[in-house]
Amino acid sequence: MAAPLLLRAEIEINAPVSKVWSLISDLGNIPKWSPQCRLMKSLGPLRSGTRTES
């Protein structure tokens, strides 16, 4: 079995943390933003650092 692909990106956004978190923690938004992704699933409680499957 191949090792999982780990991706990481950073960007500065001029918005309140609560607004940004509400957008990125709604995993239904991810497929809207990335045409390669059809479904995003959390592999644990959703918090900073939680692993996901797509």
mmCIF entry with sequence, helices, sheets and N, C-alpha, C, O atoms, coordinates in Angstrom:
data_MODEL
# 
_entry.id   MODEL 
# 
_entity.id                         1 
_entity.type                       polymer 
_entity.pdbx_number_of_molecules   1 
# 
_entity_poly.entity_id                      1 
_entity_poly.type                           'polypeptide(L)' 
_entity_poly.nstd_linkage                   no 
_entity_poly.nstd_monomer                   no 
_entity_poly.pdbx_seq_one_letter_code       MAAPLLLRAEIEINAPVSKVWSLISDLGNIPKWSPQCRLMKSLGPLRSGTRTES 
_entity_poly.pdbx_seq_one_letter_code_can   MAAPLLLRAEIEINAPVSKVWSLISDLGNIPKWSPQCRLMKSLGPLRSGTRTES 
_entity_poly.pdbx_strand_id                 A 
# 
loop_
_entity_poly_seq.entity_id 
_entity_poly_seq.num 
_entity_poly_seq.mon_id 
_entity_poly_seq.hetero 
1 1  MET n 
1 2  ALA n 
1 3  ALA n 
1 4  PRO n 
1 5  LEU n 
1 6  LEU n 
1 7  LEU n 
1 8  ARG n 
1 9  ALA n 
1 10 GLU n 
1 11 ILE n 
1 12 GLU n 
1 13 ILE n 
1 14 ASN n 
1 15 ALA n 
1 16 PRO n 
1 17 VAL n 
1 18 SER n 
1 19 LYS n 
1 20 VAL n 
1 21 TRP n 
1 22 SER n 
1 23 LEU n 
1 24 ILE n 
1 25 SER n 
1 26 ASP n 
1 27 LEU n 
1 28 GLY n 
1 29 ASN n 
1 30 ILE n 
1 31 PRO n 
1 32 LYS n 
1 33 TRP n 
1 34 SER n 
1 35 PRO n 
1 36 GLN n 
1 37 CYS n 
1 38 ARG n 
1 39 LEU n 
1 40 MET n 
1 41 LYS n 
1 42 SER n 
1 43 LEU n 
1 44 GLY n 
1 45 PRO n 
1 46 LEU n 
1 47 ARG n 
1 48 SER n 
1 49 GLY n 
1 50 THR n 
1 51 ARG n 
1 52 THR n 
1 53 GLU n 
1 54 SER n 
# 
_struct_asym.id          A 
_struct_asym.entity_id   1 
# 
loop_
_struct_conf.conf_type_id 
_struct_conf.id 
_struct_conf.pdbx_PDB_helix_id 
_struct_conf.beg_label_comp_id 
_struct_conf.beg_label_asym_id 
_struct_conf.beg_label_seq_id 
_struct_conf.pdbx_beg_PDB_ins_code 
_struct_conf.end_label_comp_id 
_struct_conf.end_label_asym_id 
_struct_conf.end_label_seq_id 
_struct_conf.pdbx_end_PDB_ins_code 
_struct_conf.beg_auth_comp_id 
_struct_conf.beg_auth_asym_id 
_struct_conf.beg_auth_seq_id 
_struct_conf.end_auth_comp_id 
_struct_conf.end_auth_asym_id 
_struct_conf.end_auth_seq_id 
_struct_conf.pdbx_PDB_helix_class 
_struct_conf.details 
_struct_conf.pdbx_PDB_helix_length 
HELX_P HELX_P1 AA1 VAL A 17 ? ILE A 24 ? VAL A 17 ILE A 24 1 ? 8 
HELX_P HELX_P2 AA2 LEU A 27 ? ASN A 29 ? LEU A 27 ASN A 29 5 ? 3 
HELX_P HELX_P3 AA3 ILE A 30 ? TRP A 33 ? ILE A 30 TRP A 33 1 ? 4 
# 
_struct_conf_type.id          HELX_P 
_struct_conf_type.criteria    ? 
_struct_conf_type.reference   ? 
# 
_struct_sheet.id               AA1 
_struct_sheet.type             ? 
_struct_sheet.number_strands   2 
_struct_sheet.details          ? 
# 
_struct_sheet_order.sheet_id     AA1 
_struct_sheet_order.range_id_1   1 
_struct_sheet_order.range_id_2   2 
_struct_sheet_order.offset       ? 
_struct_sheet_order.sense        anti-parallel 
# 
loop_
_struct_sheet_range.sheet_id 
_struct_sheet_range.id 
_struct_sheet_range.beg_label_comp_id 
_struct_sheet_range.beg_label_asym_id 
_struct_sheet_range.beg_label_seq_id 
_struct_sheet_range.pdbx_beg_PDB_ins_code 
_struct_sheet_range.end_label_comp_id 
_struct_sheet_range.end_label_asym_id 
_struct_sheet_range.end_label_seq_id 
_struct_sheet_range.pdbx_end_PDB_ins_code 
_struct_sheet_range.beg_auth_comp_id 
_struct_sheet_range.beg_auth_asym_id 
_struct_sheet_range.beg_auth_seq_id 
_struct_sheet_range.end_auth_comp_id 
_struct_sheet_range.end_auth_asym_id 
_struct_sheet_range.end_auth_seq_id 
AA1 1 LYS A 41 ? SER A 42 ? LYS A 41 SER A 42 
AA1 2 THR A 52 ? GLU A 53 ? THR A 52 GLU A 53 
# 
loop_
_atom_site.group_PDB 
_atom_site.id 
_atom_site.type_symbol 
_atom_site.label_atom_id 
_atom_site.label_alt_id 
_atom_site.label_comp_id 
_atom_site.label_asym_id 
_atom_site.label_entity_id 
_atom_site.label_seq_id 
_atom_site.pdbx_PDB_ins_code 
_atom_site.Cartn_x 
_atom_site.Cartn_y 
_atom_site.Cartn_z 
_atom_site.occupancy 
_atom_site.B_iso_or_equiv 
_atom_site.pdbx_formal_charge 
_atom_site.auth_seq_id 
_atom_site.auth_comp_id 
_atom_site.auth_asym_id 
_atom_site.auth_atom_id 
_atom_site.pdbx_PDB_model_num 
ATOM 1   N N  . MET A 1 1  ? 0.841   -1.183 0.000  1.00 0.00 ? 1  MET A N  1 
ATOM 2   C CA . MET A 1 1  ? 0.000   0.000  0.000  1.00 0.00 ? 1  MET A CA 1 
ATOM 3   C C  . MET A 1 1  ? 0.884   1.244  0.000  1.00 0.00 ? 1  MET A C  1 
ATOM 4   O O  . MET A 1 1  ? 1.846   1.332  0.763  1.00 0.00 ? 1  MET A O  1 
ATOM 5   N N  . ALA A 1 2  ? 0.559   2.174  -0.836 1.00 0.00 ? 2  ALA A N  1 
ATOM 6   C CA . ALA A 1 2  ? 1.334   3.417  -0.932 1.00 0.00 ? 2  ALA A CA 1 
ATOM 7   C C  . ALA A 1 2  ? 1.068   4.313  0.267  1.00 0.00 ? 2  ALA A C  1 
ATOM 8   O O  . ALA A 1 2  ? -0.022  4.297  0.840  1.00 0.00 ? 2  ALA A O  1 
ATOM 9   N N  . ALA A 1 3  ? 2.065   5.087  0.636  1.00 0.00 ? 3  ALA A N  1 
ATOM 10  C CA . ALA A 1 3  ? 1.909   6.041  1.727  1.00 0.00 ? 3  ALA A CA 1 
ATOM 11  C C  . ALA A 1 3  ? 0.927   7.131  1.312  1.00 0.00 ? 3  ALA A C  1 
ATOM 12  O O  . ALA A 1 3  ? 0.881   7.503  0.139  1.00 0.00 ? 3  ALA A O  1 
ATOM 13  N N  . PRO A 1 4  ? 0.132   7.654  2.266  1.00 0.00 ? 4  PRO A N  1 
ATOM 14  C CA . PRO A 1 4  ? -0.814  8.719  1.908  1.00 0.00 ? 4  PRO A CA 1 
ATOM 15  C C  . PRO A 1 4  ? -0.084  9.980  1.461  1.00 0.00 ? 4  PRO A C  1 
ATOM 16  O O  . PRO A 1 4  ? 1.001   10.297 1.949  1.00 0.00 ? 4  PRO A O  1 
ATOM 17  N N  . LEU A 1 5  ? -0.695  10.679 0.536  1.00 0.00 ? 5  LEU A N  1 
ATOM 18  C CA . LEU A 1 5  ? -0.149  11.932 0.038  1.00 0.00 ? 5  LEU A CA 1 
ATOM 19  C C  . LEU A 1 5  ? -0.517  13.042 1.014  1.00 0.00 ? 5  LEU A C  1 
ATOM 20  O O  . LEU A 1 5  ? -1.700  13.269 1.271  1.00 0.00 ? 5  LEU A O  1 
ATOM 21  N N  . LEU A 1 6  ? 0.469   13.730 1.556  1.00 0.00 ? 6  LEU A N  1 
ATOM 22  C CA . LEU A 1 6  ? 0.217   14.813 2.492  1.00 0.00 ? 6  LEU A CA 1 
ATOM 23  C C  . LEU A 1 6  ? 0.444   16.146 1.791  1.00 0.00 ? 6  LEU A C  1 
ATOM 24  O O  . LEU A 1 6  ? 1.529   16.406 1.270  1.00 0.00 ? 6  LEU A O  1 
ATOM 25  N N  . LEU A 1 7  ? -0.568  16.973 1.782  1.00 0.00 ? 7  LEU A N  1 
ATOM 26  C CA . LEU A 1 7  ? -0.484  18.281 1.144  1.00 0.00 ? 7  LEU A CA 1 
ATOM 27  C C  . LEU A 1 7  ? -0.676  19.355 2.206  1.00 0.00 ? 7  LEU A C  1 
ATOM 28  O O  . LEU A 1 7  ? -1.426  19.170 3.164  1.00 0.00 ? 7  LEU A O  1 
ATOM 29  N N  . ARG A 1 8  ? 0.001   20.464 2.026  1.00 0.00 ? 8  ARG A N  1 
ATOM 30  C CA . ARG A 1 8  ? -0.140  21.579 2.955  1.00 0.00 ? 8  ARG A CA 1 
ATOM 31  C C  . ARG A 1 8  ? 0.054   22.876 2.180  1.00 0.00 ? 8  ARG A C  1 
ATOM 32  O O  . ARG A 1 8  ? 0.913   22.974 1.304  1.00 0.00 ? 8  ARG A O  1 
ATOM 33  N N  . ALA A 1 9  ? -0.749  23.851 2.516  1.00 0.00 ? 9  ALA A N  1 
ATOM 34  C CA . ALA A 1 9  ? -0.639  25.172 1.893  1.00 0.00 ? 9  ALA A CA 1 
ATOM 35  C C  . ALA A 1 9  ? -0.970  26.225 2.935  1.00 0.00 ? 9  ALA A C  1 
ATOM 36  O O  . ALA A 1 9  ? -1.724  25.961 3.872  1.00 0.00 ? 9  ALA A O  1 
ATOM 37  N N  . GLU A 1 10 ? -0.414  27.407 2.778  1.00 0.00 ? 10 GLU A N  1 
ATOM 38  C CA . GLU A 1 10 ? -0.698  28.516 3.680  1.00 0.00 ? 10 GLU A CA 1 
ATOM 39  C C  . GLU A 1 10 ? -0.997  29.762 2.869  1.00 0.00 ? 10 GLU A C  1 
ATOM 40  O O  . GLU A 1 10 ? -0.440  29.977 1.793  1.00 0.00 ? 10 GLU A O  1 
ATOM 41  N N  . ILE A 1 11 ? -1.891  30.579 3.412  1.00 0.00 ? 11 ILE A N  1 
ATOM 42  C CA . ILE A 1 11 ? -2.233  31.849 2.780  1.00 0.00 ? 11 ILE A CA 1 
ATOM 43  C C  . ILE A 1 11 ? -2.732  32.790 3.880  1.00 0.00 ? 11 ILE A C  1 
ATOM 44  O O  . ILE A 1 11 ? -3.375  32.346 4.832  1.00 0.00 ? 11 ILE A O  1 
ATOM 45  N N  . GLU A 1 12 ? -2.444  34.062 3.754  1.00 0.00 ? 12 GLU A N  1 
ATOM 46  C CA . GLU A 1 12 ? -2.965  35.053 4.698  1.00 0.00 ? 12 GLU A CA 1 
ATOM 47  C C  . GLU A 1 12 ? -4.267  35.600 4.148  1.00 0.00 ? 12 GLU A C  1 
ATOM 48  O O  . GLU A 1 12 ? -4.356  35.970 2.977  1.00 0.00 ? 12 GLU A O  1 
ATOM 49  N N  . ILE A 1 13 ? -5.282  35.648 5.014  1.00 0.00 ? 13 ILE A N  1 
ATOM 50  C CA . ILE A 1 13 ? -6.597  36.134 4.626  1.00 0.00 ? 13 ILE A CA 1 
ATOM 51  C C  . ILE A 1 13 ? -7.000  37.238 5.594  1.00 0.00 ? 13 ILE A C  1 
ATOM 52  O O  . ILE A 1 13 ? -6.925  37.065 6.811  1.00 0.00 ? 13 ILE A O  1 
ATOM 53  N N  . ASN A 1 14 ? -7.424  38.358 5.055  1.00 0.00 ? 14 ASN A N  1 
ATOM 54  C CA . ASN A 1 14 ? -7.833  39.493 5.881  1.00 0.00 ? 14 ASN A CA 1 
ATOM 55  C C  . ASN A 1 14 ? -9.310  39.330 6.251  1.00 0.00 ? 14 ASN A C  1 
ATOM 56  O O  . ASN A 1 14 ? -10.184 39.977 5.675  1.00 0.00 ? 14 ASN A O  1 
ATOM 57  N N  . ALA A 1 15 ? -9.567  38.453 7.222  1.00 0.00 ? 15 ALA A N  1 
ATOM 58  C CA . ALA A 1 15 ? -10.931 38.189 7.683  1.00 0.00 ? 15 ALA A CA 1 
ATOM 59  C C  . ALA A 1 15 ? -10.847 37.629 9.099  1.00 0.00 ? 15 ALA A C  1 
ATOM 60  O O  . ALA A 1 15 ? -9.807  37.104 9.495  1.00 0.00 ? 15 ALA A O  1 
ATOM 61  N N  . PRO A 1 16 ? -11.925 37.735 9.859  1.00 0.00 ? 16 PRO A N  1 
ATOM 62  C CA . PRO A 1 16 ? -11.925 37.155 11.206 1.00 0.00 ? 16 PRO A CA 1 
ATOM 63  C C  . PRO A 1 16 ? -11.728 35.635 11.150 1.00 0.00 ? 16 PRO A C  1 
ATOM 64  O O  . PRO A 1 16 ? -12.243 34.969 10.252 1.00 0.00 ? 16 PRO A O  1 
ATOM 65  N N  . VAL A 1 17 ? -10.992 35.107 12.098 1.00 0.00 ? 17 VAL A N  1 
ATOM 66  C CA . VAL A 1 17 ? -10.732 33.664 12.165 1.00 0.00 ? 17 VAL A CA 1 
ATOM 67  C C  . VAL A 1 17 ? -12.041 32.879 12.168 1.00 0.00 ? 17 VAL A C  1 
ATOM 68  O O  . VAL A 1 17 ? -12.142 31.845 11.507 1.00 0.00 ? 17 VAL A O  1 
ATOM 69  N N  . SER A 1 18 ? -13.037 33.355 12.898 1.00 0.00 ? 18 SER A N  1 
ATOM 70  C CA . SER A 1 18 ? -14.311 32.627 12.987 1.00 0.00 ? 18 SER A CA 1 
ATOM 71  C C  . SER A 1 18 ? -14.981 32.487 11.617 1.00 0.00 ? 18 SER A C  1 
ATOM 72  O O  . SER A 1 18 ? -15.575 31.449 11.324 1.00 0.00 ? 18 SER A O  1 
ATOM 73  N N  . LYS A 1 19 ? -14.890 33.511 10.787 1.00 0.00 ? 19 LYS A N  1 
ATOM 74  C CA . LYS A 1 19 ? -15.489 33.460 9.446  1.00 0.00 ? 19 LYS A CA 1 
ATOM 75  C C  . LYS A 1 19 ? -14.743 32.463 8.555  1.00 0.00 ? 19 LYS A C  1 
ATOM 76  O O  . LYS A 1 19 ? -15.362 31.655 7.862  1.00 0.00 ? 19 LYS A O  1 
ATOM 77  N N  . VAL A 1 20 ? -13.411 32.529 8.580  1.00 0.00 ? 20 VAL A N  1 
ATOM 78  C CA . VAL A 1 20 ? -12.600 31.609 7.772  1.00 0.00 ? 20 VAL A CA 1 
ATOM 79  C C  . VAL A 1 20 ? -12.842 30.171 8.220  1.00 0.00 ? 20 VAL A C  1 
ATOM 80  O O  . VAL A 1 20 ? -13.043 29.287 7.388  1.00 0.00 ? 20 VAL A O  1 
ATOM 81  N N  . TRP A 1 21 ? -12.822 29.934 9.536  1.00 0.00 ? 21 TRP A N  1 
ATOM 82  C CA . TRP A 1 21 ? -13.026 28.575 10.055 1.00 0.00 ? 21 TRP A CA 1 
ATOM 83  C C  . TRP A 1 21 ? -14.400 28.045 9.657  1.00 0.00 ? 21 TRP A C  1 
ATOM 84  O O  . TRP A 1 21 ? -14.522 26.873 9.301  1.00 0.00 ? 21 TRP A O  1 
ATOM 85  N N  . SER A 1 22 ? -15.438 28.885 9.709  1.00 0.00 ? 22 SER A N  1 
ATOM 86  C CA . SER A 1 22 ? -16.777 28.410 9.351  1.00 0.00 ? 22 SER A CA 1 
ATOM 87  C C  . SER A 1 22 ? -16.826 27.974 7.886  1.00 0.00 ? 22 SER A C  1 
ATOM 88  O O  . SER A 1 22 ? -17.558 27.046 7.542  1.00 0.00 ? 22 SER A O  1 
ATOM 89  N N  . LEU A 1 23 ? -16.064 28.627 7.034  1.00 0.00 ? 23 LEU A N  1 
ATOM 90  C CA . LEU A 1 23 ? -16.030 28.242 5.618  1.00 0.00 ? 23 LEU A CA 1 
ATOM 91  C C  . LEU A 1 23 ? -15.238 26.960 5.381  1.00 0.00 ? 23 LEU A C  1 
ATOM 92  O O  . LEU A 1 23 ? -15.713 26.051 4.700  1.00 0.00 ? 23 LEU A O  1 
ATOM 93  N N  . ILE A 1 24 ? -14.034 26.886 5.939  1.00 0.00 ? 24 ILE A N  1 
ATOM 94  C CA . ILE A 1 24 ? -13.199 25.716 5.646  1.00 0.00 ? 24 ILE A CA 1 
ATOM 95  C C  . ILE A 1 24 ? -13.593 24.482 6.449  1.00 0.00 ? 24 ILE A C  1 
ATOM 96  O O  . ILE A 1 24 ? -13.249 23.367 6.058  1.00 0.00 ? 24 ILE A O  1 
ATOM 97  N N  . SER A 1 25 ? -14.304 24.652 7.559  1.00 0.00 ? 25 SER A N  1 
ATOM 98  C CA . SER A 1 25 ? -14.734 23.479 8.333  1.00 0.00 ? 25 SER A CA 1 
ATOM 99  C C  . SER A 1 25 ? -16.028 22.886 7.791  1.00 0.00 ? 25 SER A C  1 
ATOM 100 O O  . SER A 1 25 ? -16.441 21.815 8.237  1.00 0.00 ? 25 SER A O  1 
ATOM 101 N N  . ASP A 1 26 ? -16.672 23.546 6.850  1.00 0.00 ? 26 ASP A N  1 
ATOM 102 C CA . ASP A 1 26 ? -17.825 22.980 6.164  1.00 0.00 ? 26 ASP A CA 1 
ATOM 103 C C  . ASP A 1 26 ? -17.279 22.184 4.979  1.00 0.00 ? 26 ASP A C  1 
ATOM 104 O O  . ASP A 1 26 ? -17.072 22.729 3.895  1.00 0.00 ? 26 ASP A O  1 
ATOM 105 N N  . LEU A 1 27 ? -17.051 20.895 5.197  1.00 0.00 ? 27 LEU A N  1 
ATOM 106 C CA . LEU A 1 27 ? -16.375 20.072 4.191  1.00 0.00 ? 27 LEU A CA 1 
ATOM 107 C C  . LEU A 1 27 ? -17.160 19.951 2.892  1.00 0.00 ? 27 LEU A C  1 
ATOM 108 O O  . LEU A 1 27 ? -16.604 19.521 1.882  1.00 0.00 ? 27 LEU A O  1 
ATOM 109 N N  . GLY A 1 28 ? -18.432 20.316 2.893  1.00 0.00 ? 28 GLY A N  1 
ATOM 110 C CA . GLY A 1 28 ? -19.216 20.338 1.659  1.00 0.00 ? 28 GLY A CA 1 
ATOM 111 C C  . GLY A 1 28 ? -18.749 21.423 0.699  1.00 0.00 ? 28 GLY A C  1 
ATOM 112 O O  . GLY A 1 28 ? -19.052 21.364 -0.493 1.00 0.00 ? 28 GLY A O  1 
ATOM 113 N N  . ASN A 1 29 ? -18.006 22.427 1.209  1.00 0.00 ? 29 ASN A N  1 
ATOM 114 C CA . ASN A 1 29 ? -17.495 23.486 0.345  1.00 0.00 ? 29 ASN A CA 1 
ATOM 115 C C  . ASN A 1 29 ? -16.298 23.033 -0.489 1.00 0.00 ? 29 ASN A C  1 
ATOM 116 O O  . ASN A 1 29 ? -16.085 23.552 -1.585 1.00 0.00 ? 29 ASN A O  1 
ATOM 117 N N  . ILE A 1 30 ? -15.527 22.091 0.000  1.00 0.00 ? 30 ILE A N  1 
ATOM 118 C CA . ILE A 1 30 ? -14.273 21.703 -0.655 1.00 0.00 ? 30 ILE A CA 1 
ATOM 119 C C  . ILE A 1 30 ? -14.502 21.265 -2.111 1.00 0.00 ? 30 ILE A C  1 
ATOM 120 O O  . ILE A 1 30 ? -13.783 21.734 -2.993 1.00 0.00 ? 30 ILE A O  1 
ATOM 121 N N  . PRO A 1 31 ? -15.476 20.385 -2.395 1.00 0.00 ? 31 PRO A N  1 
ATOM 122 C CA . PRO A 1 31 ? -15.698 20.013 -3.804 1.00 0.00 ? 31 PRO A CA 1 
ATOM 123 C C  . PRO A 1 31 ? -16.113 21.195 -4.684 1.00 0.00 ? 31 PRO A C  1 
ATOM 124 O O  . PRO A 1 31 ? -15.880 21.177 -5.893 1.00 0.00 ? 31 PRO A O  1 
ATOM 125 N N  . LYS A 1 32 ? -16.721 22.215 -4.092 1.00 0.00 ? 32 LYS A N  1 
ATOM 126 C CA . LYS A 1 32 ? -17.090 23.410 -4.865 1.00 0.00 ? 32 LYS A CA 1 
ATOM 127 C C  . LYS A 1 32 ? -15.842 24.173 -5.314 1.00 0.00 ? 32 LYS A C  1 
ATOM 128 O O  . LYS A 1 32 ? -15.834 24.799 -6.374 1.00 0.00 ? 32 LYS A O  1 
ATOM 129 N N  . TRP A 1 33 ? -14.797 24.115 -4.500 1.00 0.00 ? 33 TRP A N  1 
ATOM 130 C CA . TRP A 1 33 ? -13.579 24.875 -4.765 1.00 0.00 ? 33 TRP A CA 1 
ATOM 131 C C  . TRP A 1 33 ? -12.538 24.076 -5.545 1.00 0.00 ? 33 TRP A C  1 
ATOM 132 O O  . TRP A 1 33 ? -11.659 24.664 -6.175 1.00 0.00 ? 33 TRP A O  1 
ATOM 133 N N  . SER A 1 34 ? -12.624 22.750 -5.514 1.00 0.00 ? 34 SER A N  1 
ATOM 134 C CA . SER A 1 34 ? -11.618 21.905 -6.158 1.00 0.00 ? 34 SER A CA 1 
ATOM 135 C C  . SER A 1 34 ? -12.305 20.897 -7.071 1.00 0.00 ? 34 SER A C  1 
ATOM 136 O O  . SER A 1 34 ? -12.952 19.970 -6.584 1.00 0.00 ? 34 SER A O  1 
ATOM 137 N N  . PRO A 1 35 ? -12.176 21.060 -8.382 1.00 0.00 ? 35 PRO A N  1 
ATOM 138 C CA . PRO A 1 35 ? -12.851 20.139 -9.295 1.00 0.00 ? 35 PRO A CA 1 
ATOM 139 C C  . PRO A 1 35 ? -12.341 18.695 -9.202 1.00 0.00 ? 35 PRO A C  1 
ATOM 140 O O  . PRO A 1 35 ? -13.021 17.779 -9.664 1.00 0.00 ? 35 PRO A O  1 
ATOM 141 N N  . GLN A 1 36 ? -11.167 18.475 -8.619 1.00 0.00 ? 36 GLN A N  1 
ATOM 142 C CA . GLN A 1 36 ? -10.636 17.116 -8.472 1.00 0.00 ? 36 GLN A CA 1 
ATOM 143 C C  . GLN A 1 36 ? -11.287 16.371 -7.308 1.00 0.00 ? 36 GLN A C  1 
ATOM 144 O O  . GLN A 1 36 ? -11.196 15.146 -7.230 1.00 0.00 ? 36 GLN A O  1 
ATOM 145 N N  . CYS A 1 37 ? -11.938 17.093 -6.409 1.00 0.00 ? 37 CYS A N  1 
ATOM 146 C CA . CYS A 1 37 ? -12.509 16.516 -5.197 1.00 0.00 ? 37 CYS A CA 1 
ATOM 147 C C  . CYS A 1 37 ? -14.020 16.375 -5.346 1.00 0.00 ? 37 CYS A C  1 
ATOM 148 O O  . CYS A 1 37 ? -14.704 17.345 -5.673 1.00 0.00 ? 37 CYS A O  1 
ATOM 149 N N  . ARG A 1 38 ? -14.539 15.191 -5.111 1.00 0.00 ? 38 ARG A N  1 
ATOM 150 C CA . ARG A 1 38 ? -15.991 14.976 -5.192 1.00 0.00 ? 38 ARG A CA 1 
ATOM 151 C C  . ARG A 1 38 ? -16.628 14.901 -3.814 1.00 0.00 ? 38 ARG A C  1 
ATOM 152 O O  . ARG A 1 38 ? -17.809 15.210 -3.657 1.00 0.00 ? 38 ARG A O  1 
ATOM 153 N N  . LEU A 1 39 ? -15.853 14.492 -2.810 1.00 0.00 ? 39 LEU A N  1 
ATOM 154 C CA . LEU A 1 39 ? -16.359 14.325 -1.450 1.00 0.00 ? 39 LEU A CA 1 
ATOM 155 C C  . LEU A 1 39 ? -15.197 14.478 -0.483 1.00 0.00 ? 39 LEU A C  1 
ATOM 156 O O  . LEU A 1 39 ? -14.105 13.978 -0.755 1.00 0.00 ? 39 LEU A O  1 
ATOM 157 N N  . MET A 1 40 ? -15.402 15.144 0.622  1.00 0.00 ? 40 MET A N  1 
ATOM 158 C CA . MET A 1 40 ? -14.374 15.288 1.648  1.00 0.00 ? 40 MET A CA 1 
ATOM 159 C C  . MET A 1 40 ? -14.933 14.711 2.941  1.00 0.00 ? 40 MET A C  1 
ATOM 160 O O  . MET A 1 40 ? -16.030 15.071 3.366  1.00 0.00 ? 40 MET A O  1 
ATOM 161 N N  . LYS A 1 41 ? -14.170 13.807 3.568  1.00 0.00 ? 41 LYS A N  1 
ATOM 162 C CA . LYS A 1 41 ? -14.617 13.134 4.783  1.00 0.00 ? 41 LYS A CA 1 
ATOM 163 C C  . LYS A 1 41 ? -13.576 13.327 5.879  1.00 0.00 ? 41 LYS A C  1 
ATOM 164 O O  . LYS A 1 41 ? -12.382 13.135 5.650  1.00 0.00 ? 41 LYS A O  1 
ATOM 165 N N  . SER A 1 42 ? -14.031 13.704 7.062  1.00 0.00 ? 42 SER A N  1 
ATOM 166 C CA . SER A 1 42 ? -13.157 13.891 8.216  1.00 0.00 ? 42 SER A CA 1 
ATOM 167 C C  . SER A 1 42 ? -12.829 12.535 8.829  1.00 0.00 ? 42 SER A C  1 
ATOM 168 O O  . SER A 1 42 ? -13.704 11.676 8.936  1.00 0.00 ? 42 SER A O  1 
ATOM 169 N N  . LEU A 1 43 ? -11.571 12.335 9.234  1.00 0.00 ? 43 LEU A N  1 
ATOM 170 C CA . LEU A 1 43 ? -11.155 11.083 9.871  1.00 0.00 ? 43 LEU A CA 1 
ATOM 171 C C  . LEU A 1 43 ? -11.045 11.258 11.383 1.00 0.00 ? 43 LEU A C  1 
ATOM 172 O O  . LEU A 1 43 ? -10.192 10.639 12.018 1.00 0.00 ? 43 LEU A O  1 
ATOM 173 N N  . GLY A 1 44 ? -11.875 12.071 11.941 1.00 0.00 ? 44 GLY A N  1 
ATOM 174 C CA . GLY A 1 44 ? -11.897 12.329 13.376 1.00 0.00 ? 44 GLY A CA 1 
ATOM 175 C C  . GLY A 1 44 ? -12.647 13.611 13.639 1.00 0.00 ? 44 GLY A C  1 
ATOM 176 O O  . GLY A 1 44 ? -13.207 14.209 12.720 1.00 0.00 ? 44 GLY A O  1 
ATOM 177 N N  . PRO A 1 45 ? -12.661 14.039 14.891 1.00 0.00 ? 45 PRO A N  1 
ATOM 178 C CA . PRO A 1 45 ? -13.328 15.299 15.216 1.00 0.00 ? 45 PRO A CA 1 
ATOM 179 C C  . PRO A 1 45 ? -12.713 16.444 14.409 1.00 0.00 ? 45 PRO A C  1 
ATOM 180 O O  . PRO A 1 45 ? -11.491 16.538 14.289 1.00 0.00 ? 45 PRO A O  1 
ATOM 181 N N  . LEU A 1 46 ? -13.546 17.296 13.867 1.00 0.00 ? 46 LEU A N  1 
ATOM 182 C CA . LEU A 1 46 ? -13.071 18.372 13.004 1.00 0.00 ? 46 LEU A CA 1 
ATOM 183 C C  . LEU A 1 46 ? -12.463 19.491 13.831 1.00 0.00 ? 46 LEU A C  1 
ATOM 184 O O  . LEU A 1 46 ? -13.166 20.209 14.541 1.00 0.00 ? 46 LEU A O  1 
ATOM 185 N N  . ARG A 1 47 ? -11.144 19.629 13.731 1.00 0.00 ? 47 ARG A N  1 
ATOM 186 C CA . ARG A 1 47 ? -10.382 20.675 14.400 1.00 0.00 ? 47 ARG A CA 1 
ATOM 187 C C  . ARG A 1 47 ? -9.092  20.863 13.626 1.00 0.00 ? 47 ARG A C  1 
ATOM 188 O O  . ARG A 1 47 ? -8.799  20.096 12.710 1.00 0.00 ? 47 ARG A O  1 
ATOM 189 N N  . SER A 1 48 ? -8.334  21.857 13.978 1.00 0.00 ? 48 SER A N  1 
ATOM 190 C CA . SER A 1 48 ? -7.055  22.103 13.302 1.00 0.00 ? 48 SER A CA 1 
ATOM 191 C C  . SER A 1 48 ? -6.181  20.851 13.354 1.00 0.00 ? 48 SER A C  1 
ATOM 192 O O  . SER A 1 48 ? -5.939  20.297 14.427 1.00 0.00 ? 48 SER A O  1 
ATOM 193 N N  . GLY A 1 49 ? -5.713  20.416 12.196 1.00 0.00 ? 49 GLY A N  1 
ATOM 194 C CA . GLY A 1 49 ? -4.844  19.235 12.132 1.00 0.00 ? 49 GLY A CA 1 
ATOM 195 C C  . GLY A 1 49 ? -5.562  17.931 11.862 1.00 0.00 ? 49 GLY A C  1 
ATOM 196 O O  . GLY A 1 49 ? -4.907  16.906 11.676 1.00 0.00 ? 49 GLY A O  1 
ATOM 197 N N  . THR A 1 50 ? -6.889  17.932 11.834 1.00 0.00 ? 50 THR A N  1 
ATOM 198 C CA . THR A 1 50 ? -7.634  16.707 11.559 1.00 0.00 ? 50 THR A CA 1 
ATOM 199 C C  . THR A 1 50 ? -7.326  16.217 10.154 1.00 0.00 ? 50 THR A C  1 
ATOM 200 O O  . THR A 1 50 ? -7.280  17.004 9.208  1.00 0.00 ? 50 THR A O  1 
ATOM 201 N N  . ARG A 1 51 ? -7.116  14.929 10.026 1.00 0.00 ? 51 ARG A N  1 
ATOM 202 C CA . ARG A 1 51 ? -6.871  14.324 8.706  1.00 0.00 ? 51 ARG A CA 1 
ATOM 203 C C  . ARG A 1 51 ? -8.193  14.120 7.994  1.00 0.00 ? 51 ARG A C  1 
ATOM 204 O O  . ARG A 1 51 ? -9.221  13.879 8.627  1.00 0.00 ? 51 ARG A O  1 
ATOM 205 N N  . THR A 1 52 ? -8.161  14.217 6.684  1.00 0.00 ? 52 THR A N  1 
ATOM 206 C CA . THR A 1 52 ? -9.360  14.038 5.874  1.00 0.00 ? 52 THR A CA 1 
ATOM 207 C C  . THR A 1 52 ? -9.079  13.081 4.732  1.00 0.00 ? 52 THR A C  1 
ATOM 208 O O  . THR A 1 52 ? -7.927  12.817 4.386  1.00 0.00 ? 52 THR A O  1 
ATOM 209 N N  . GLU A 1 53 ? -10.150 12.570 4.157  1.00 0.00 ? 53 GLU A N  1 
ATOM 210 C CA . GLU A 1 53 ? -10.088 11.706 2.977  1.00 0.00 ? 53 GLU A CA 1 
ATOM 211 C C  . GLU A 1 53 ? -10.933 12.363 1.904  1.00 0.00 ? 53 GLU A C  1 
ATOM 212 O O  . GLU A 1 53 ? -11.982 12.939 2.193  1.00 0.00 ? 53 GLU A O  1 
ATOM 213 N N  . SER A 1 54 ? -10.472 12.276 0.668  1.00 0.00 ? 54 SER A N  1 
ATOM 214 C CA . SER A 1 54 ? -11.301 12.815 -0.418 1.00 0.00 ? 54 SER A CA 1 
ATOM 215 C C  . SER A 1 54 ? -11.437 11.781 -1.510 1.00 0.00 ? 54 SER A C  1 
ATOM 216 O O  . SER A 1 54 ? -12.096 12.032 -2.519 1.00 0.00 ? 54 SER A O  1 
# 
